[in-house]
Amino acid sequence: MQVIAVHDKRAYLKPFYVLKYLAEKMIKLYDWFVLLPDNTFVRGFKLNEFLNHISISQDLYMGQAFDDVHAVYCYFGSGIILSGVCIEKF
């Protein structure tokens, strides 16, 4: 397991550093990326079942809307699902 250090003190930028790292280092290894806090319970079988019904070539950025229903960003604390195609565009 590799640990990546982020030395930027601005906590709000950490998700962007994660996306940058995924786009640069991990994009060829996986079709889907699920970003979750470490205290989140996941029903892996159900998540896999759900993702198997979505094309891996589709742009997917899914999660809870940040602050209101008109937000363009998902709240990182609730978890985010991203397709590899979507991360490639990052």
N, CA, C and O of each residue as an XYZ file, in Angstrom:
360
protein
N       0.848     -1.172      0.000
C       0.000      0.000      0.000
C       0.892      1.232      0.000
O       1.875      1.311      0.737
N       0.538      2.161     -0.816
C       1.307      3.387     -0.937
C       0.565      4.521     -0.243
O      -0.646      4.668     -0.408
N       1.280      5.313      0.525
C       0.699      6.475      1.195
C       1.196      7.718      0.478
O       2.396      7.893      0.268
N       0.268      8.568      0.110
C       0.593      9.805     -0.587
C       0.375     10.970      0.369
O      -0.701     11.104      0.954
N       1.372     11.797      0.527
C       1.265     12.958      1.419
C       0.846     14.186      0.624
O       1.354     14.441     -0.467
N      -0.077     14.931      1.182
C      -0.494     16.208      0.609
C      -0.049     17.281      1.591
O      -0.486     17.297      2.742
N       0.810     18.166      1.143
C       1.392     19.163      2.035
C       0.672     20.505      1.992
O       1.093     21.456      2.649
N      -0.385     20.586      1.240
C      -1.171     21.819      1.177
C      -2.065     21.890      2.408
O      -2.798     20.943      2.694
N      -2.015     22.977      3.127
C      -2.784     23.122      4.374
C      -4.265     23.417      4.127
O      -5.067     23.356      5.059
N      -4.632     23.731      2.900
C      -6.028     24.044      2.585
C      -6.810     22.743      2.400
O      -6.752     22.111      1.345
N      -7.539     22.360      3.441
C      -8.251     21.075      3.457
C      -9.257     20.949      2.317
O      -9.488     19.846      1.821
N      -9.852     22.049      1.899
C     -10.866     21.987      0.847
C     -10.282     21.564     -0.500
O     -11.037     21.197     -1.401
N      -8.967     21.607     -0.659
C      -8.342     21.201     -1.915
C      -7.963     19.718     -1.955
O      -7.607     19.206     -3.016
N      -8.034     19.032     -0.831
C      -7.609     17.630     -0.789
C      -8.352     16.733     -1.781
O      -7.715     15.897     -2.420
N      -9.677     16.871     -1.938
C     -10.346     16.030     -2.951
C      -9.794     16.249     -4.361
O      -9.756     15.317     -5.163
N      -9.371     17.468     -4.662
C      -8.819     17.742     -5.989
C      -7.447     17.090     -6.165
O      -7.106     16.644     -7.260
N      -6.665     17.036     -5.094
C      -5.391     16.318     -5.142
C      -5.622     14.821     -5.342
O      -4.864     14.163     -6.056
N      -6.656     14.291     -4.721
C      -7.001     12.876     -4.897
C      -7.358     12.614     -6.357
O      -6.873     11.650     -6.949
N      -8.192     13.455     -6.934
C      -8.587     13.283     -8.336
C      -7.384     13.392     -9.269
O      -7.266     12.625    -10.225
N      -6.508     14.326     -8.997
C      -5.299     14.495     -9.811
C      -4.442     13.230     -9.748
O      -3.950     12.761    -10.774
N      -4.265     12.687     -8.560
C      -3.477     11.465     -8.401
C      -4.125     10.295     -9.149
O      -3.439      9.545     -9.842
N      -5.429     10.142     -9.010
C      -6.126      9.058     -9.713
C      -5.971      9.194    -11.220
O      -5.728      8.208    -11.916
N      -6.112     10.413    -11.721
C      -6.008     10.654    -13.161
C      -4.601     10.364    -13.678
O      -4.439      9.878    -14.797
N      -3.593     10.656    -12.878
C      -2.212     10.477    -13.323
C      -1.682      9.061    -13.109
O      -0.900      8.570    -13.923
N      -2.095      8.397    -12.029
C      -1.451      7.137    -11.642
C      -2.335      5.893    -11.714
O      -1.817      4.792    -11.897
N      -3.639      6.037    -11.578
C      -4.502      4.864    -11.419
C      -5.516      4.663    -12.541
O      -6.222      3.654    -12.551
N      -5.604      5.577    -13.464
C      -6.692      5.603    -14.435
C      -6.754      4.338    -15.307
O      -7.844      3.918    -15.694
N      -5.632      3.740    -15.614
C      -5.613      2.560    -16.490
C      -5.941      1.264    -15.746
O      -6.149      0.226    -16.374
N      -5.988      1.319    -14.426
C      -6.172      0.104    -13.633
C      -7.627     -0.241    -13.336
O      -7.951     -1.408    -13.117
N      -8.512      0.764    -13.326
C      -9.890      0.547    -12.877
C     -10.885      1.253    -13.794
O     -10.558      2.251    -14.436
N     -12.107      0.718    -13.844
C     -13.196      1.348    -14.597
C     -13.966      2.336    -13.738
O     -14.466      3.343    -14.239
N     -14.064      2.048    -12.439
C     -14.837      2.871    -11.507
C     -13.975      3.267    -10.316
O     -13.092      2.521     -9.894
N     -14.244      4.440     -9.790
C     -13.563      4.920     -8.592
C     -14.631      5.341     -7.588
O     -15.505      6.151     -7.897
N     -14.549      4.790     -6.406
C     -15.492      5.102     -5.338
C     -14.687      5.749     -4.219
O     -13.839      5.106     -3.600
N     -14.956      7.009     -3.968
C     -14.237      7.763     -2.941
C     -15.147      7.917     -1.736
O     -16.219      8.516     -1.827
N     -14.714      7.372     -0.610
C     -15.534      7.350      0.598
C     -14.701      7.717      1.813
O     -13.499      7.455      1.845
N     -15.328      8.321      2.812
C     -14.635      8.496      4.088
C     -14.383      7.124      4.720
O     -15.065      6.152      4.393
N     -13.423      7.050      5.606
C     -13.057      5.762      6.198
C     -14.085      5.208      7.179
O     -13.941      4.073      7.632
N     -15.101      5.965      7.515
C     -16.126      5.477      8.442
C     -17.441      5.136      7.736
O     -18.494      5.100      8.373
N     -17.387      4.889      6.436
C     -18.580      4.602      5.647
C     -18.739      3.101      5.435
O     -17.790      2.416      5.054
N     -19.942      2.595      5.682
C     -20.266      1.190      5.430
C     -20.772      1.064      4.001
O     -21.621      1.842      3.567
N     -20.257      0.092      3.276
C     -20.655     -0.124      1.887
C     -21.128     -1.562      1.717
O     -20.465     -2.506      2.147
N     -22.271     -1.706      1.089
C     -22.743     -3.040      0.695
C     -22.142     -3.308     -0.681
O     -22.742     -3.006     -1.712
N     -20.945     -3.881     -0.668
C     -20.157     -4.066     -1.882
C     -20.881     -4.812     -2.985
O     -20.778     -4.440     -4.154
N     -21.613     -5.859     -2.631
C     -22.347     -6.625     -3.635
C     -23.374     -5.739     -4.336
O     -23.505     -5.785     -5.559
N     -24.100     -4.937     -3.565
C     -25.115     -4.046     -4.153
C     -24.468     -2.965     -5.017
O     -24.985     -2.623     -6.081
N     -23.348     -2.436     -4.562
C     -22.638     -1.425     -5.349
C     -22.164     -2.029     -6.666
O     -22.320     -1.416     -7.722
N     -21.592     -3.215     -6.611
C     -21.145     -3.903     -7.816
C     -22.317     -4.186     -8.752
O     -22.213     -3.990     -9.963
N     -23.420     -4.642     -8.193
C     -24.628     -4.914     -8.976
C     -25.112     -3.645     -9.684
O     -25.482     -3.689    -10.857
N     -25.108     -2.532     -8.976
C     -25.527     -1.253     -9.547
C     -24.594     -0.824    -10.683
O     -25.052     -0.453    -11.764
N     -23.281     -0.877    -10.428
C     -22.318     -0.415    -11.428
C     -22.274     -1.313    -12.657
O     -21.930     -0.851    -13.745
N     -22.614     -2.580    -12.499
C     -22.641     -3.489    -13.649
C     -23.740     -3.139    -14.646
O     -23.716     -3.625    -15.777
N     -24.690     -2.317    -14.258
C     -25.771     -1.904    -15.151
C     -25.494     -0.569    -15.838
O     -26.345     -0.053    -16.563
N     -24.327     -0.020    -15.615
C     -23.961      1.266    -16.209
C     -22.761      1.044    -17.124
O     -21.817      0.343    -16.759
N     -22.800      1.633    -18.295
C     -21.703      1.499    -19.250
C     -20.448      2.184    -18.716
O     -20.514      3.297    -18.195
N     -19.301      1.511    -18.847
C     -18.049      2.108    -18.381
C     -17.596      3.255    -19.280
O     -16.678      3.992    -18.922
N     -18.224      3.413    -20.435
C     -17.871      4.524    -21.321
C     -18.704      5.776    -21.035
O     -18.517      6.810    -21.675
N     -19.611      5.677    -20.084
C     -20.487      6.804    -19.726
C     -19.809      7.691    -18.682
O     -19.208      7.193    -17.730
N     -19.909      8.994    -18.867
C     -19.449      9.928    -17.837
C     -20.362      9.775    -16.633
O     -21.575      9.953    -16.742
N     -19.788      9.449    -15.494
C     -20.597      9.324    -14.288
C     -19.902     10.021    -13.135
O     -18.748      9.737    -12.813
N     -20.624     10.928    -12.530
C     -20.178     11.654    -11.338
C     -21.393     11.665    -10.432
O     -22.313     12.459    -10.633
N     -21.403     10.784     -9.429
C     -22.608     10.586     -8.643
C     -22.305     10.708     -7.156
O     -21.294     10.211     -6.660
N     -23.205     11.378     -6.468
C     -23.101     11.523     -5.020
C     -24.194     12.455     -4.537
O     -25.081     12.838     -5.300
N     -24.127     12.813     -3.279
C     -25.100     13.750     -2.707
C     -24.718     15.173     -3.106
O     -23.563     15.574     -2.961
N     -25.688     15.933     -3.608
C     -25.428     17.319     -4.007
C     -24.923     18.125     -2.815
O     -25.437     18.001     -1.703
N     -23.929     18.937     -3.057
C     -23.335     19.761     -2.011
C     -24.243     20.948     -1.714
O     -24.472     21.788     -2.583
N     -24.754     21.019     -0.505
C     -25.569     22.115      0.028
C     -27.001     22.205     -0.493
O     -27.921     22.340      0.314
N     -27.231     22.136     -1.797
C     -28.601     22.231     -2.299
C     -28.746     21.448     -3.599
O     -27.757     20.987     -4.169
N     -29.965     21.303     -4.055
C     -30.229     20.488     -5.248
C     -29.703     21.116     -6.530
O     -29.597     20.429     -7.546
N     -29.372     22.399     -6.511
C     -28.855     23.069     -7.702
C     -27.329     23.105     -7.727
O     -26.738     23.718     -8.617
N     -26.690     22.456     -6.761
C     -25.232     22.445     -6.689
C     -24.655     21.631     -7.844
O     -25.286     20.696     -8.337
N     -23.463     21.995     -8.262
C     -22.796     21.267     -9.340
C     -21.734     20.307     -8.803
O     -21.121     19.567     -9.572
N     -21.517     20.316     -7.501
C     -20.533     19.430     -6.881
C     -21.211     18.480     -5.909
O     -22.240     18.803     -5.316
N     -20.620     17.310     -5.758
C     -21.099     16.344     -4.770
C     -20.317     16.517     -3.475
O     -19.151     16.910     -3.478
N     -20.982     16.217     -2.382
C     -20.381     16.317     -1.059
C     -19.442     15.130     -0.845
O     -19.882     13.981     -0.862
N     -18.169     15.401     -0.645
C     -17.161     14.353     -0.505
C     -17.411     13.474      0.719
O     -17.099     12.283      0.701
N     -17.965     14.045      1.765
C     -18.203     13.315      3.004
C     -19.230     12.206      2.888
O     -19.256     11.305      3.727
N     -20.073     12.248      1.872
C     -21.074     11.196      1.664
C     -20.609     10.141      0.677
O     -21.267      9.115      0.501
N     -19.501     10.384      0.048
C     -18.978      9.455     -0.941
C     -19.326      9.879     -2.355
O     -20.361     10.498     -2.600
N     -18.448      9.537     -3.273
C     -18.607      9.904     -4.679
C     -18.239      8.697     -5.531
O     -17.270      7.993     -5.246
N     -19.019      8.467     -6.575
C     -18.700      7.441     -7.564
C     -18.335      8.163     -8.853
O     -19.075      9.025     -9.328
N     -17.186      7.800     -9.412
C     -16.716      8.411    -10.655
C     -16.339      7.320    -11.648
O     -15.720      6.320    -11.285
N     -16.716      7.521    -12.891
C     -16.263      6.594    -13.927
C     -14.847      6.984    -14.334
O     -14.445      8.140    -14.200
N     -14.098      6.006    -14.832
C     -12.753      6.291    -15.314
C     -12.764      7.315    -16.434
O     -11.865      8.151    -16.525
N     -13.777      7.253    -17.286
C     -13.911      8.210    -18.388
C     -14.049      9.633    -17.848
O     -13.478     10.573    -18.402
N     -14.796      9.779    -16.784
C     -14.992     11.090    -16.167
C     -13.673     11.611    -15.579
O     -13.357     12.792    -15.718
N     -12.920     10.747    -14.934
C     -11.647     11.161    -14.342
C     -10.631     11.509    -15.423
O      -9.816     12.412    -15.234
N     -10.667     10.811    -16.546
C      -9.748     11.130    -17.645
C      -9.925     12.565    -18.121
O      -8.967     13.185    -18.583
N     -11.120     13.093    -18.015
C     -11.395     14.467    -18.445
C     -10.901     15.498    -17.442
O     -10.831     16.691    -17.741
N     -10.558     15.025    -16.249
C     -10.050     15.912    -15.209
C      -8.684     16.371    -15.628
O      -8.042     17.136    -14.908
